[in-house]
Amino acid sequence: MAKGSNAVVAKDKKTLKYSKKQYLKWYEEMLLYRKFEEKASACYIQQKIRGFCHLYIGQEAIIAGYETSLGKGDSVITTYRDHCQPIGRGADPKVIMAELFGKTSGISKGRGGSMHMFDKEKGFYGGHGIVGGHIPLGAGIAFAEKYRGTKNVNICLMGDGAVRQGAFHEALNMAMTWKLPVVFVIENNMYAMGTSVERTSNVTDLYKLGHAYEMPSFAVNGMKVEDCADAFEEAIERARKGDGPTLLEIRTYRYKGHSMSDPAKYRSKKELENYKETDPIEIVKSEIFNKKIANEKEVEKINKNIVNEIKNAAEFALNSDYPNDSELYTDVYV
């Protein structure tokens, strides 16, 4: 049964009504992503994590949204902002944290670090450092699923900066021509590194780029998990039926800089505070209280459980071993 089984489609097909269980699941999932990234940030400041580190704080509703409808055989591929996606696919936060620490117990044996998570068994195909370079790979994964005759779907995530790459347009053209089961997702957090969308293109409604290929393309409120879930359910259903790809521009916001080394001085404090007023986790928590799904004591129990889970993940990473020098070329040449 797909993860989206809790969703009930209204008769007018315009809205989705979700169960109490689904709201609690969304809250738990998104809070797990948030607390994981906050812990990663703290460990980076303590120099327990080195190198690049790109956080997902503020964008959690996207993962929670597509995981509502994805099943076991489906897959996800993304950029180097990739800590939370494998957790959403079912990976243990311990092995993701250990990878950030560069330890052998990490999901990529400590060789990938922050930017190159990978878990084939869970259907997570990375973690890619080349901007836009993974978009044709998402189309390729979808091509393989169609070739094998499965009903599996690929979610191909990218940043707003990646749509300036030629690979984006080539992939969309091929996917639409061959009706591939892929959902292209522009995670529009308003800034490609430190450059705003308005400064890089005359087309600021990025979903319109899909119209050139007559691809179904929509803008989605990425700060509201219900809207994300609705959009993904429709796009995933279209792909499973063999009707081809969809382009979703999900308008979200990252609360931190592009990476841990980015002070984000290109935006105002007021802009940041305005977005925090629409925090996706707080919106779901309000719905939980408003709909009397759970009381404050029950929600606090969820909070404590997640804090403990993240604490255990950090301790696991800290106590794991670094790779041995003798393994330098292992898995490099086959």
TIVO-685869 format. One record per residue: x negated, y, z negated of N, C-alpha, C, CB in turn. Coordinates in steps of 0.1 Angstrom, whole numbers, padded with zeros to 4 digits, always signed. Last residue first. Glycine has a CB too. Example, Ala and Ser with C-alpha at 12.3 -4.5 7.8 and 13.67 -1.06 7.14 Angstrom:
2
-0128-0022-0071-0137-0011-0071-0129+0000-0079-0141-0006-0057/-0132-0057-0078-0123-0045-0078-0132-0033-0078-0113-0045-0090/
This chain:
334
-0366-0005+0102-0359-0018+0102-0365-0027+0113-0343-0017+0103/-0378+0019+0080-0380+0012+0093-0373-0001+0092-0395+0011+0097/-0366+0026+0056-0369+0036+0065-0370+0030+0079-0382+0044+0061/-0364+0006+0037-0351+0011+0043-0354+0022+0053-0341+0015+0033/-0394+0015+0023-0383+0006+0023-0371+0013+0028-0380+0001+0008/-0415+0033+0020-0411+0030+0033-0399+0020+0034-0422+0025+0041/-0417+0035-0009-0416+0047+0000-0411+0044+0014-0430+0053+0001/-0420+0017-0029-0408+0016-0021-0406+0028-0011-0396+0016-0030/-0442+0023-0043-0443+0012-0034-0431+0010-0025-0445-0001-0042/-0434+0042-0061-0441+0047-0049-0442+0036-0039-0455+0051-0053/-0400+0037-0073-0415+0034-0074-0421+0038-0061-0417+0019-0076/-0376+0061-0083-0381+0051-0074-0396+0049-0075-0378+0055-0059/-0368+0064-0118-0371+0070-0106-0376+0059-0096-0382+0081-0107/-0342+0049-0138-0356+0050-0133-0357+0057-0120-0362+0036-0132/-0318+0064-0161-0322+0055-0150-0336+0058-0146-0312+0057-0138/-0311+0083-0180-0318+0071-0185-0322+0061-0174-0309+0064-0195/-0298+0102-0165-0310+0106-0172-0318+0094-0176-0306+0114-0185/-0275+0088-0156-0285+0093-0146-0298+0096-0153-0280+0106-0140/-0262+0083-0180-0266+0072-0172-0277+0076-0162-0254+0066-0164/-0257+0109-0188-0266+0100-0196-0271+0089-0188-0259+0096-0209/-0239+0116-0168-0251+0123-0170-0262+0115-0178-0249+0137-0176/-0218+0098-0174-0225+0098-0160-0238+0105-0161-0216+0105-0150/-0210+0106-0199-0216+0092-0197-0223+0091-0184-0205+0082-0198/-0199+0131-0192-0210+0130-0202-0218+0116-0200-0205+0131-0216/-0178+0122-0176-0189+0130-0170-0201+0130-0179-0184+0145-0168/-0162+0109-0196-0167+0102-0184-0179+0109-0177-0155+0101-0174/-0157+0130-0213-0165+0119-0218-0170+0111-0206-0156+0110-0227/-0141+0146-0197-0153+0152-0202-0163+0140-0207-0150+0161-0214/-0120+0128-0193-0128+0132-0182-0141+0138-0187-0121+0142-0173/-0109+0127-0219-0113+0114-0212-0123+0118-0201-0102+0106-0207/-0101+0153-0223-0112+0147-0232-0118+0135-0225-0106+0144-0245/-0081+0156-0204-0093+0165-0204-0104+0158-0211-0089+0178-0210/-0062+0138-0213-0068+0136-0200-0081+0144-0199-0058+0141-0189/-0056+0150-0238-0062+0137-0238-0068+0134-0225-0051+0126-0241/-0044+0173-0228-0056+0175-0235-0063+0161-0236-0054+0180-0250/-0020+0162-0219-0029+0168-0210-0043+0170-0216-0024+0182-0205/-0008+0155-0243-0011+0145-0233-0021+0150-0223+0002+0140-0226/-0005+0180-0255-0013+0170-0262-0017+0159-0252-0005+0163-0274/+0012+0193-0238-0001+0198-0240-0011+0188-0246-0002+0211-0248/+0031+0168-0220+0030+0179-0229+0015+0183-0231+0036+0176-0243/+0043+0161-0187+0035+0158-0199+0034+0170-0207+0021+0153-0194/+0065+0170-0172+0059+0157-0169+0050+0152-0180+0050+0158-0156/+0080+0193-0171+0080+0184-0183+0075+0170-0180+0094+0184-0189/+0077+0210-0151+0086+0199-0148+0087+0189-0160+0080+0192-0136/+0059+0227-0164+0072+0232-0160+0082+0221-0157+0071+0241-0148/+0036+0211-0168+0044+0216-0179+0058+0221-0176+0036+0228-0185/+0030+0205-0141+0032+0194-0151+0039+0199-0163+0018+0189-0155/+0027+0231-0131+0038+0223-0126+0041+0211-0136+0035+0217-0112/+0003+0238-0144+0016+0246-0147+0028+0238-0142+0016+0259-0140/-0014+0220-0132-0012+0219-0147+0001+0227-0150-0023+0225-0155/-0014+0230-0106-0008+0217-0109-0005+0215-0124-0018+0206-0105/-0026+0255-0111-0013+0254-0105-0006+0241-0108-0014+0257-0090/-0051+0248-0121-0042+0254-0130-0028+0254-0124-0047+0269-0132/-0062+0237-0097-0060+0228-0109-0050+0234-0119-0074+0226-0116/-0063+0258-0079-0055+0246-0076-0052+0237-0088-0061+0238-0066/-0060+0292-0088-0068+0280-0090-0059+0267-0088-0074+0280-0104/-0053+0318-0083-0046+0308-0076-0053+0294-0077-0044+0312-0061/-0071+0333-0097-0057+0334-0101-0048+0323-0094-0051+0348-0099/-0093+0331-0083-0092+0322-0095-0078+0323-0100-0102+0327-0105/-0090+0351-0064-0088+0337-0060-0087+0328-0072-0100+0332-0052/-0095+0373-0080-0082+0372-0073-0080+0357-0069-0082+0381-0061/-0122+0369-0087-0111+0368-0097-0097+0367-0091-0112+0381-0106/-0134+0374-0062-0135+0361-0069-0124+0359-0079-0149+0360-0076/-0128+0401-0058-0124+0391-0048-0124+0377-0055-0133+0391-0036/-0140+0412-0080-0126+0413-0079-0120+0403-0069-0121+0427-0075/-0167+0409-0074-0162+0402-0085-0146+0402-0085-0166+0408-0099/-0173+0407-0038-0170+0414-0051-0165+0405-0062-0161+0425-0048/-0200+0392-0020-0186+0394-0023-0184+0401-0036-0179+0380-0023/-0227+0390-0017-0220+0395-0006-0205+0396-0008-0223+0386+0006/-0240+0377-0038-0238+0392-0039-0230+0398-0027-0251+0398-0040/-0246+0350-0044-0233+0354-0038-0230+0369-0040-0222+0346-0044/-0269+0338-0051-0263+0346-0061-0249+0352-0057-0272+0358-0065/-0280+0306-0044-0273+0317-0038-0265+0325-0049-0263+0313-0027/-0290+0282-0053-0299+0293-0052-0293+0306-0046-0311+0289-0042/-0269+0264-0051-0273+0269-0065-0283+0281-0064-0279+0258-0073/-0251+0277-0023-0258+0266-0030-0262+0272-0043-0271+0261-0022/-0231+0296-0019-0233+0286-0009-0240+0274-0015-0241+0291+0003/-0218+0302-0053-0225+0306-0040-0226+0294-0031-0239+0311-0043/-0185+0293-0065-0199+0295-0066-0205+0299-0053-0206+0282-0071/-0159+0290-0056-0161+0299-0067-0176+0302-0069-0156+0294-0080/-0147+0289-0024-0156+0283-0033-0160+0294-0044-0169+0278-0026/-0114+0283-0011-0124+0293-0016-0134+0286-0026-0117+0305-0024/-0094+0278+0018-0097+0275+0004-0107+0286+0000-0103+0261+0002/-0074+0268+0042-0079+0280+0037-0081+0279+0022-0070+0292+0040/-0080+0245+0066-0075+0246+0052-0082+0258+0046-0078+0233+0044/-0069+0238+0096-0078+0248+0090-0072+0250+0076-0077+0262+0098/-0068+0208+0112-0063+0215+0101-0073+0226+0096-0059+0206+0089/-0061+0192+0141-0070+0201+0135-0063+0209+0124-0076+0211+0146/-0056+0157+0150-0050+0170+0145-0062+0179+0140-0039+0168+0134/-0055+0131+0175-0061+0139+0164-0053+0152+0161-0075+0144+0168/-0030+0105+0184-0043+0113+0185-0046+0122+0173-0042+0121+0197/-0010+0088+0183-0007+0100+0190-0019+0110+0190+0004+0107+0184/-0011+0064+0169-0017+0064+0182-0015+0077+0190-0013+0053+0190/-0001+0063+0144+0008+0060+0155+0002+0059+0168+0020+0069+0155/-0022+0074+0130-0019+0060+0128-0010+0055+0140-0013+0057+0115/-0020+0101+0136-0032+0094+0141-0029+0079+0140-0044+0097+0132/+0004+0108+0124+0003+0110+0138-0009+0101+0143+0001+0125+0141/-0003+0103+0097+0008+0095+0103+0007+0096+0118+0022+0100+0098/-0022+0123+0094-0026+0109+0093-0016+0100+0099-0028+0105+0078/-0005+0146+0096-0017+0144+0105-0021+0129+0105-0028+0153+0102/+0013+0143+0074+0018+0144+0088+0007+0141+0098+0023+0158+0091/-0005+0142+0053+0004+0131+0055+0009+0131+0070+0016+0131+0046/-0018+0167+0054-0025+0155+0057-0016+0143+0060-0034+0151+0045/+0004+0184+0047-0003+0185+0060-0011+0173+0064-0013+0197+0060/+0010+0175+0021+0020+0175+0032+0013+0175+0045+0029+0188+0030/-0014+0179+0008-0009+0166+0009+0001+0165+0020-0003+0161-0005/-0016+0208+0009-0026+0199+0015-0021+0185+0017-0039+0199+0006/+0007+0214-0006+0006+0219+0008-0005+0210+0016+0002+0234+0009/+0000+0204-0031+0012+0199-0024+0011+0202-0009+0025+0205-0030/-0022+0219-0038-0024+0205-0035-0012+0199-0027-0027+0196-0047/-0033+0250-0029-0021+0243-0034-0021+0228-0029-0008+0250-0030/-0053+0261-0016-0053+0263-0031-0041+0256-0037-0053+0278-0034/-0051+0259+0011-0060+0250+0004-0060+0251-0011-0073+0251+0009/-0026+0261+0032-0030+0267+0019-0038+0257+0011-0017+0273+0011/-0034+0258+0066-0029+0252+0054-0034+0259+0042-0032+0237+0053/-0027+0260+0101-0033+0266+0089-0026+0260+0077-0033+0281+0090/-0031+0235+0127-0023+0242+0117-0032+0249+0107-0013+0233+0111/-0025+0219+0158-0035+0226+0149-0027+0235+0140-0045+0234+0158/-0026+0194+0183-0018+0200+0172-0027+0206+0161-0009+0188+0165/-0044+0205+0211-0044+0196+0199-0035+0202+0189-0059+0195+0194/-0051+0217+0235-0037+0213+0233-0036+0203+0222-0031+0207+0246/-0076+0228+0235-0075+0213+0239-0061+0208+0237-0085+0205+0230/-0071+0252+0225-0078+0251+0238-0077+0237+0244-0092+0256+0237/-0061+0249+0200-0052+0251+0210-0058+0250+0224-0045+0264+0209/-0082+0248+0182-0077+0235+0187-0067+0237+0198-0070+0228+0176/-0085+0274+0175-0095+0269+0183-0091+0255+0189-0108+0267+0176/-0066+0280+0156-0063+0283+0170-0073+0278+0180-0061+0298+0172/-0077+0277+0132-0069+0266+0137-0066+0268+0151-0056+0264+0129/-0089+0302+0125-0097+0291+0131-0089+0279+0137-0107+0286+0121/-0083+0332+0129-0074+0321+0126-0080+0309+0133-0060+0324+0132/-0103+0347+0140-0104+0345+0126-0094+0335+0121-0102+0358+0118/-0121+0353+0167-0110+0344+0163-0111+0341+0148-0110+0330+0172/-0144+0366+0169-0132+0374+0171-0120+0366+0167-0131+0378+0186/-0169+0359+0144-0160+0355+0155-0149+0364+0156-0155+0341+0153/-0184+0367+0123-0190+0357+0132-0182+0354+0144-0193+0345+0124/-0172+0384+0105-0185+0389+0111-0190+0379+0121-0195+0391+0100/-0151+0369+0095-0148+0381+0103-0160+0387+0110-0142+0392+0094/-0163+0351+0078-0157+0346+0091-0155+0358+0101-0143+0339+0089/-0193+0363+0063-0179+0361+0064-0174+0357+0078-0172+0374+0060/-0222+0347+0053-0216+0355+0063-0201+0352+0064-0223+0352+0077/-0236+0330+0037-0233+0343+0031-0226+0352+0041-0245+0350+0026/-0224+0301+0046-0235+0306+0038-0231+0319+0032-0249+0307+0046/-0197+0314+0058-0206+0304+0063-0220+0308+0057-0207+0304+0079/-0168+0319+0039-0182+0323+0041-0190+0312+0046-0188+0329+0028/-0142+0309+0036-0144+0323+0040-0158+0328+0042-0138+0332+0029/-0137+0283+0035-0139+0289+0022-0144+0304+0024-0149+0282+0014/-0122+0262+0053-0125+0276+0055-0125+0282+0041-0114+0283+0064/-0128+0233+0064-0127+0238+0050-0131+0253+0050-0136+0230+0040/-0112+0219+0089-0121+0231+0087-0118+0235+0073-0118+0242+0097/-0110+0187+0099-0106+0196+0088-0116+0207+0087-0104+0188+0075/-0095+0164+0121-0106+0174+0119-0101+0184+0109-0110+0180+0133/-0087+0132+0119-0082+0145+0115-0094+0154+0112-0073+0143+0102/-0084+0107+0144-0092+0115+0135-0085+0128+0132-0106+0118+0142/-0080+0085+0165-0073+0086+0152-0082+0094+0142-0070+0072+0146/-0079+0099+0198-0086+0092+0187-0079+0095+0174-0101+0096+0187/-0072+0104+0226-0062+0102+0215-0068+0094+0204-0050+0095+0221/-0090+0111+0245-0089+0097+0242-0079+0093+0231-0103+0091+0239/-0088+0139+0245-0087+0132+0257-0084+0117+0255-0100+0133+0265/-0092+0145+0218-0079+0147+0224-0077+0139+0237-0077+0162+0226/-0119+0137+0215-0109+0131+0207-0095+0133+0212-0110+0138+0193/-0132+0154+0234-0132+0139+0236-0121+0133+0228-0145+0133+0232/-0127+0179+0223-0123+0176+0237-0122+0161+0239-0133+0182+0247/-0138+0177+0198-0124+0180+0199-0119+0176+0213-0121+0194+0196/-0165+0174+0205-0158+0164+0198-0143+0165+0199-0163+0164+0183/-0171+0198+0218-0172+0186+0225-0165+0175+0219-0187+0182+0226/-0167+0216+0196-0158+0217+0208-0159+0204+0217-0162+0229+0217/-0188+0208+0179-0174+0209+0174-0164+0208+0186-0171+0222+0166/-0211+0212+0193-0207+0198+0190-0192+0197+0186-0216+0192+0179/-0216+0239+0194-0210+0233+0205-0205+0219+0203-0220+0232+0216/-0206+0257+0164-0215+0247+0171-0208+0241+0183-0220+0237+0161/-0188+0271+0150-0196+0278+0160-0205+0270+0168-0204+0290+0153/-0178+0255+0131-0170+0256+0143-0177+0264+0153-0156+0261+0140/-0194+0257+0108-0197+0246+0118-0189+0247+0131-0194+0233+0111/-0184+0277+0092-0196+0280+0100-0198+0270+0111-0208+0281+0091/-0164+0264+0077-0160+0274+0088-0172+0278+0097-0154+0286+0081/-0174+0229+0074-0172+0242+0070-0168+0252+0081-0185+0247+0063/-0155+0198+0077-0166+0207+0081-0163+0221+0075-0167+0208+0097/-0145+0163+0078-0145+0176+0071-0157+0185+0076-0146+0175+0056/-0125+0140+0091-0138+0147+0094-0138+0161+0089-0141+0146+0110/-0112+0110+0084-0111+0124+0080-0124+0131+0082-0106+0126+0065/-0099+0084+0104-0111+0091+0099-0107+0106+0096-0123+0091+0109/-0078+0056+0100-0080+0070+0103-0093+0075+0097-0068+0078+0099/-0067+0024+0112-0075+0032+0103-0077+0046+0109-0088+0025+0100/-0055+0004+0125-0046+0016+0123-0054+0026+0113-0033+0012+0116/-0075-0012+0151-0070-0010+0137-0060+0002+0137-0082-0008+0127/-0088-0018+0175-0073-0020+0174-0068-0019+0160-0069-0033+0179/-0113-0013+0181-0111-0025+0174-0096-0028+0172-0118-0025+0160/-0110+0012+0193-0116+0001+0201-0112-0012+0194-0131+0003+0202/-0102+0027+0171-0093+0025+0182-0097+0013+0190-0092+0038+0190/-0125+0026+0155-0113+0021+0150-0103+0018+0161-0107+0031+0140/-0143+0039+0173-0146+0025+0169-0133+0018+0164-0157+0024+0159/-0132+0065+0173-0133+0057+0185-0135+0042+0182-0144+0062+0194/-0137+0072+0147-0124+0070+0151-0123+0062+0164-0117+0084+0153/-0165+0074+0148-0159+0064+0139-0145+0061+0143-0160+0070+0124/-0166+0095+0167-0172+0082+0170-0166+0071+0161-0187+0082+0169/-0156+0116+0153-0149+0112+0165-0154+0098+0169-0151+0122+0176/-0177+0117+0134-0163+0115+0130-0155+0110+0141-0157+0128+0124/-0198+0124+0151-0198+0111+0144-0184+0107+0139-0208+0111+0132/-0192+0150+0159-0191+0139+0169-0191+0125+0162-0202+0140+0179/-0198+0161+0133-0185+0162+0138-0183+0151+0149-0182+0176+0144/-0224+0162+0123-0216+0151+0120-0202+0150+0127-0214+0150+0105/-0234+0187+0130-0240+0175+0137-0232+0163+0134-0254+0173+0132/-0226+0209+0116-0218+0205+0127-0223+0192+0134-0219+0216+0138/-0258+0213+0103-0245+0219+0104-0238+0215+0117-0246+0235+0103/-0272+0185+0089-0273+0193+0101-0259+0199+0103-0277+0185+0113/-0268+0168+0067-0274+0181+0065-0274+0190+0077-0288+0179+0061/-0240+0150+0055-0249+0153+0066-0254+0167+0065-0242+0151+0080/-0219+0131+0039-0232+0136+0035-0241+0139+0047-0238+0127+0026/-0210+0098+0046-0220+0109+0044-0212+0123+0045-0230+0109+0055/-0189+0080+0049-0200+0080+0058-0209+0092+0058-0195+0077+0072/-0171+0059+0030-0176+0073+0030-0189+0073+0038-0179+0078+0015/-0160+0034+0025-0155+0042+0037-0159+0056+0036-0140+0041+0038/-0170+0019+0005-0158+0027+0001-0153+0036+0013-0162+0037-0010/-0191+0008+0018-0181-0001+0013-0168+0007+0009-0186-0008+0000/-0208+0030+0025-0201+0023+0035-0189+0015+0030-0210+0014+0043/-0216+0058+0012-0211+0045+0006-0202+0038+0017-0203+0049-0007/-0238+0084+0005-0233+0075+0015-0228+0062+0008-0244+0071+0026/-0252+0117+0004-0245+0106-0003-0240+0097+0008-0233+0111-0012/-0271+0139+0009-0270+0127+0017-0264+0115+0009-0283+0123+0023/-0276+0161-0007-0270+0163+0006-0267+0151+0014-0279+0172+0014/-0287+0154-0032-0274+0161-0032-0268+0160-0018-0276+0175-0036/-0304+0123-0024-0302+0135-0032-0288+0141-0029-0312+0145-0029/-0314+0101-0010-0306+0110-0003-0305+0123-0010-0293+0105-0001/-0328+0084-0027-0335+0089-0015-0327+0100-0008-0338+0077-0005/-0315+0071-0047-0323+0082-0051-0330+0088-0039-0333+0078-0061/-0298+0052-0036-0311+0047-0042-0321+0059-0046-0318+0038-0033/-0275+0064-0030-0284+0062-0019-0298+0059-0024-0285+0075-0010/-0264+0064-0056-0256+0058-0045-0264+0056-0032-0244+0066-0042/-0289+0056-0080-0280+0064-0073-0274+0058-0061-0288+0076-0068/-0308+0041-0093-0294+0037-0095-0284+0046-0088-0291+0037-0110/-0331+0055-0089-0329+0043-0081-0314+0038-0082-0338+0032-0085/-0326+0091-0088-0328+0079-0095-0325+0067-0086-0321+0078-0108/-0321+0118-0084-0331+0112-0076-0335+0098-0082-0343+0120-0075/-0300+0131-0095-0312+0131-0103-0323+0124-0096-0309+0123-0116/-0281+0126-0076-0285+0140-0078-0298+0140-0086-0274+0148-0085/-0278+0099-0082-0283+0103-0069-0288+0117-0069-0273+0101-0058/-0265+0100-0106-0279+0094-0106-0285+0098-0092-0278+0079-0107/-0240+0110-0098-0249+0118-0107-0263+0113-0106-0244+0118-0121/-0232+0087-0084-0233+0100-0077-0242+0109-0085-0219+0107-0075/-0231+0068-0103-0240+0066-0092-0242+0079-0084-0236+0054-0083/-0210+0079-0120-0224+0076-0125-0234+0075-0114-0224+0063-0133/-0186+0079-0106-0194+0092-0108-0208+0090-0113-0186+0101-0118/-0182+0054-0083-0184+0057-0097-0192+0070-0098-0191+0045-0104/-0159+0058-0055-0173+0056-0061-0174+0060-0075-0183+0064-0052/-0135+0065-0044-0135+0054-0054-0149+0051-0059-0130+0042-0048/-0131+0087-0029-0130+0074-0022-0131+0062-0032-0140+0073-0011/-0138+0106-0047-0124+0105-0043-0121+0092-0036-0121+0116-0033/-0165+0102-0047-0157+0099-0060-0142+0098-0056-0159+0111-0070/-0171+0111-0022-0173+0097-0025-0166+0093-0038-0187+0093-0026/-0164+0139-0026-0157+0131-0016-0159+0116-0019-0162+0134-0002/-0182+0152-0044-0168+0148-0048-0161+0139-0039-0160+0160-0050/-0206+0159-0030-0206+0151-0043-0192+0145-0046-0210+0160-0054/-0211+0174-0007-0206+0161-0006-0206+0152-0019-0213+0153+0004/-0220+0194+0014-0213+0197+0001-0204+0184-0002-0203+0210+0003/-0230+0186+0038-0238+0184+0027-0232+0189+0014-0251+0191+0029/-0199+0173+0053-0212+0181+0053-0220+0177+0041-0209+0196+0054/-0184+0141+0060-0184+0155+0057-0198+0161+0058-0179+0156+0042/-0159+0116+0065-0173+0120+0068-0173+0135+0065-0177+0117+0082/-0140+0088+0055-0143+0102+0054-0157+0105+0057-0140+0107+0039/-0115+0063+0064-0129+0067+0062-0129+0083+0061-0139+0062+0072/-0094+0034+0057-0097+0047+0062-0111+0052+0058-0086+0057+0058/-0089+0011+0043-0096+0010+0055-0100+0023+0062-0089+0001+0065/-0073+0019+0021-0086+0013+0019-0095+0013+0031-0084-0001+0014/-0057+0051+0029-0057+0037+0024-0071+0032+0024-0049+0028+0032/-0045+0084+0023-0055+0075+0028-0053+0061+0022-0069+0081+0026/-0027+0102+0010-0022+0094+0021-0032+0083+0027-0018+0103+0032/-0041+0113-0011-0027+0110-0013-0022+0100-0002-0018+0122-0014/-0065+0122+0000-0065+0109-0007-0051+0104-0011-0074+0109-0019/-0059+0147+0008-0059+0137+0018-0060+0123+0012-0072+0138+0027/-0056+0161-0017-0046+0161-0007-0047+0150+0003-0046+0174+0000/-0080+0158-0030-0068+0152-0036-0057+0151-0026-0063+0161-0049/-0095+0173-0012-0098+0159-0014-0085+0152-0020-0110+0156-0023/-0083+0199-0016-0084+0192-0002-0086+0177-0004-0096+0199+0005/-0084+0207-0041-0071+0203-0036-0072+0196-0023-0062+0215-0035/-0111+0217-0047-0107+0203-0051-0094+0198-0045-0106+0202-0065/-0124+0240-0044-0119+0233-0031-0113+0220-0034-0130+0232-0021/-0135+0249-0067-0125+0257-0061-0118+0250-0049-0131+0270-0056/-0167+0235-0063-0158+0241-0073-0148+0251-0066-0165+0248-0084/-0187+0221-0051-0173+0221-0044-0163+0228-0053-0169+0206-0042/-0221+0231-0045-0210+0227-0053-0196+0229-0046-0210+0235-0066/-0252+0219-0035-0240+0227-0030-0228+0222-0038-0238+0226-0015/-0285+0220-0038-0273+0215-0045-0262+0224-0042-0276+0215-0061/-0319+0210-0031-0306+0217-0027-0295+0211-0035-0303+0216-0012/-0342+0205-0058-0339+0206-0044-0326+0214-0041-0338+0192-0037/-0332+0186-0088-0341+0195-0080-0336+0196-0065-0356+0190-0080/-0320+0183-0120-0317+0181-0106-0326+0191-0098-0302+0183-0103/-0331+0192-0143-0330+0178-0142-0326+0174-0128-0319+0173-0152/-0332+0220-0147-0342+0214-0138-0342+0198-0139-0356+0219-0142/-0311+0232-0159-0321+0226-0168-0332+0219-0160-0313+0216-0177/-0297+0238-0136-0303+0249-0143-0313+0244-0153-0292+0257-0151/-0288+0212-0131-0297+0219-0121-0304+0230-0128-0289+0224-0109/-0271+0207-0152-0283+0199-0150-0293+0205-0141-0279+0185-0146/-0250+0226-0145-0258+0227-0158-0271+0219-0157-0249+0222-0170/-0241+0215-0121-0247+0229-0122-0255+0231-0134-0235+0239-0121/-0231+0191-0129-0243+0191-0120-0249+0205-0120-0238+0188-0106/-0210+0200-0145-0221+0193-0151-0234+0193-0142-0217+0178-0155/-0194+0211-0125-0199+0219-0136-0211+0213-0143-0188+0222-0145/-0189+0187-0110-0197+0198-0104-0202+0208-0115-0189+0205-0094/-0173+0173-0129-0186+0167-0123-0195+0178-0118-0182+0157-0112/-0152+0190-0133-0161+0188-0144-0174+0182-0139-0154+0179-0154/-0140+0189-0107-0144+0202-0112-0155+0199-0123-0132+0209-0118/-0134+0162-0104-0143+0168-0094-0149+0181-0100-0135+0171-0081/-0116+0159-0126-0128+0151-0125-0138+0157-0116-0125+0136-0121/-0096+0176-0118-0103+0179-0130-0116+0172-0130-0095+0177-0142/-0086+0161-0096-0092+0175-0094-0100+0179-0106-0081+0185-0091/-0076+0138-0109-0086+0137-0098-0093+0151-0097-0079+0134-0085/-0057+0148-0127-0068+0140-0132-0080+0140-0122-0064+0126-0135/-0039+0160-0110-0045+0168-0121-0058+0161-0125-0036+0170-0133/-0031+0138-0094-0037+0150-0088-0045+0158-0099-0027+0159-0082/-0018+0123-0114-0030+0118-0107-0038+0129-0100-0025+0107-0096/+0003+0139-0122-0007+0136-0132-0020+0131-0125-0002+0125-0142/+0017+0138-0097+0012+0151-0103+0001+0149-0113+0023+0159-0109/+0023+0111-0095+0014+0117-0085+0008+0130-0091+0021+0120-0072/+0041+0107-0116+0028+0100-0116+0018+0106-0107+0031+0085-0112/+0062+0122-0107+0055+0127-0119+0041+0120-0120+0063+0123-0132/+0062+0123-0071+0065+0118-0083+0058+0124-0095+0063+0103-0083/+0071+0149-0048+0061+0140-0053+0065+0136-0067+0047+0145-0053/+0085+0158-0018+0087+0158-0032+0079+0146-0038+0103+0156-0036/+0079+0179+0009+0076+0166+0003+0079+0167-0012+0062+0161+0006/+0098+0195+0036+0091+0195+0023+0089+0180+0018+0099+0203+0012/+0109+0190+0060+0101+0202+0058+0093+0202+0046+0110+0214+0059/+0126+0169+0064+0112+0167+0068+0103+0179+0066+0112+0163+0083/+0151+0168+0055+0149+0178+0065+0134+0178+0070+0152+0192+0060/+0150+0148+0036+0157+0145+0048+0154+0156+0059+0172+0145+0045/+0116+0144+0022+0130+0149+0022+0137+0148+0036+0130+0164+0018/+0098+0116+0014+0100+0126+0024+0115+0131+0023+0097+0121+0038/+0079+0110-0014+0092+0108-0008+0095+0119+0002+0103+0107-0019/+0049+0095-0024+0055+0106-0018+0069+0102-0012+0046+0111-0006/+0036+0073-0034+0044+0081-0044+0052+0092-0037+0035+0086-0054/+0020+0063-0014+0033+0057-0016+0042+0064-0026+0031+0043-0021/-0005+0071-0006+0005+0081-0005+0019+0075-0008+0006+0087+0009/-0023+0051-0006-0022+0059-0018-0011+0069-0018-0036+0066-0019/-0006+0022+0008-0014+0034+0009-0012+0042-0003-0010+0042+0021/-0009-0012+0000+0000+0000+0000-0009+0012+0000+0010+0000-0012/
